[in-house]
């Protein structure tokens, strides 16, 4: 899974650069999230703006990131513009667990 990393003054943005977030190919993503959590930034923002499909394994990777972030006293936010992804979060009730924003800018504004 292609992942890019960008740092701001108080957040690390982990951007998924593929259309399908399928768990078995997510080693790069998991490593990027763990490095972000270990870093000095207060928040990890996962940018799903290019993602149009997320598998249950992909959702599990996001849950793992959230859990590890919370266990380390950090924030974990999701930015996604795609209605299909928002629907996946809604159907699984994960929209009540994650902080979900439409854009990275919105997610960053409230840190």
Secondary structure by P-SEA (a helix, b strand, c coil): cbbbbbbcccbbbbbbccccccccccaaaaaaaaaaaaccccbbbbbccccccccaaaaaaaaaaaaaaaaacbbbbbbbccaaaaaaaaaacccccccccccaaaaaaac
